[in-house]
């Protein structure tokens, strides 16, 4: 066989091998290429989820499951602010004189049973000495302010206003329902004598006791 024939046979064989390779590879490549676009939507993504924004509107007064404002507690009793009663000059002198006379009567009973107590009352000024270990209390009327002033050797000076106790502080049908009160701490003269001297002025004369 001539060399020319052998070369033709070789070229024909090469073309046949290339055609076989294309036939084997081509369909597979086409299949993979056609499938990839369908699979791409399900591939994992690194996109960041959108952030949530919480409103801080002033209409939301509390943090509750339904964004409703918290309900006020029913067990909190509002504090009642006590104020001086609106009384006339005549009413002031009546209630002040009545109180001081009762106070003098109690203290004079103590004076009769104790040697260390000395009571003096004149022109609306009451002076009570409880000896050197305690000191002297001075209690007097103060008409311009409609008050009773007290000076204690233990707690210092205090000014007491007449306060009508009850639901309505301005109903003065019964002036005996009132009390002389130090409005800074709502304490009374009776409480001061009990705390500092052990004398209960609310008890009947002769039954109050004392230090």
Secondary structure, 3 states (H helix, E strand, C coil): CCHHHHHHHHHHHHHHHHHHHHHHHHHHHHHHHHHHHHHHCCCCCCCCCCCCCCCCCCCCCCCCCCCCCCCCCCCCCCCCCCCCCCCCHHHHHHHHHHHHHHHHHHHHHHHHHCCCCEEEEECCEEEEECCCCCCEEEEEEEHHHCEEEEEECCCEEEEEEEEECCCCCCCCCCHHHEEEEECCCCEEHHHHHHHHHCCCCCCCCCCCCCC
